Amino acid sequence: MTRLLWTLAVLPLAIQNALAATAEQWRGRSIYQIITDRFALAEGADLNACDPGDKTYCGGTWNSIRENLDYIQDAGFTAIWISPVNQNYDGPATDYGDPYHGYWMKDVTKLNDRFGDENDLHALVEEVHKRKMYIMVDIVVNNVMATSTNPDYSDYLFKDAAYYHPYCGIEWGNTQSEQNCWMGDSKVPLPDVDTSNPDVVSVYTRWIKDFVATYSIDGLRIDAAKHVNKDFWPQFCGAAGVFCIGEVFGDAAVEPVAQWQGADALDSVLNFPMYSALVSAFQIPGPNNVSMISSVLEESKAKFTDLTVLGNFLENQDLPRWSNLSVDPQAMYNAMTWTFMSDGIPIVYAGQEQYFHGAGDPYNREPLWPSNYANTTARQLISELNVVRNFLVSNDSDVDWVTAPTVIKTESDVGIAFEKGPVITVLTTIGSPGRNATNIVVQTDYPSETLFFEVTSGGFGDGRCIQWVVGSEGHLEVEYTKGGRPRVFVLGTVLENSHICHEEVSWAIVHEGLKSAAAPIQASLVAGAVGLFAAWMSIQY
């Protein structure tokens, strides 16, 4: 206990004003996920010296992120999530390489000097905030890293074995085992910190409060959240005072993930059930199980506390890249459009926009710089989606789009259409080749002749800003003779206050105004003509 009290005494006390961003503030953001070591290098560094298979440091730093924020902001992102910043194991390479990823904790109260010092982290956060963006930092409190199952804890934050659960291998599916036994394996064991211990709770809550305040952190991504006793999180995140989104890894079922969101747990979680549904629906080749999307959505509405702050994703550092799973880029465009235009916060893992195709750890942790940060078709679509989403969540849109529920309008084996506020999104599973006689018909509640505008090019470079008119029975019908690109339609009147498709929307409004103005004039002329004819008839007869 004496050592723990000493630790509390030496935790950093320099406090700055953090933005303390809440779940309500985060729900309107879109996030770009970065592994610090793999995003960018300092000018003059060797750009050919990073092979993911080597599983070692490549040289990315907090400064190199700061110097390349334009790439992220120019694509419309309003937040970044960076990998853990805390001190990691620093010794001989293990069978799994070095902790370039940042998840092999040693002492969370210290920074990882591989990525910079406290001034560098301050500078990154300040630059992010100057751009009116948020920063989220990955946090690991469930475990530390060791090289044996009987480690010497003297160099760790918690220096006594009493603050850890005794070694045991995890029995997956057993909650108690998942929370008390050790992750990792015999090659790289991850000793499990006893987060039910009051002394551990005191140290962690004091640390996170000071860490968030010192560096003005806006949000926390919680690694391995389900491996910690649930009642720890309200204390920890309450002390942090910012939005907490947890990783409840891999489960395709809603209930096991949904239980981790709420007042007794976390603000939010990464939406693994919807990720599984998107893979099932859009992967080519794949099961083409479109109905899984709607079933997951409906169950999620019943079991999650708040769908609008769930983390929507197609890739992360623990999963195969989408382009490894699916051969057709249009599949990614359609699935990705769901993550932006449905309920939740879109998250794009660095490299997704460059069609990276690593199969799994470590090959899904590629350096970004060999891409030359190209403005690919995928990045262009992301930019378009961010533009429309950022407008819809702004005060200028005059709509409450972000909290409007996602409603499925139609689904079939060729695709799905859904409505969220004044936006109708139509997605298809057919892939790139055109297909005659393949239509998706959306039954809307809008009267005929209501104007919508398509606001993305969907990966084809055409279609954006085309005017669509609701048919006589309230239908919008999409054909796929040119291939299966996603379509996003926004109600024309909502776009009046935006710069999206400004010329086309302005022309349509003027045209509709002229039609409306002409209608009474035409009626008056007709009435006048009828009157003159009646008068002439009375004279004749």
Disulfide bonds with the S-S distance in Angstrom:
Cys50-Cys58 1.97
Cys168-Cys181 1.95
Cys237-Cys244 2.40
Cys465-Cys501 2.13
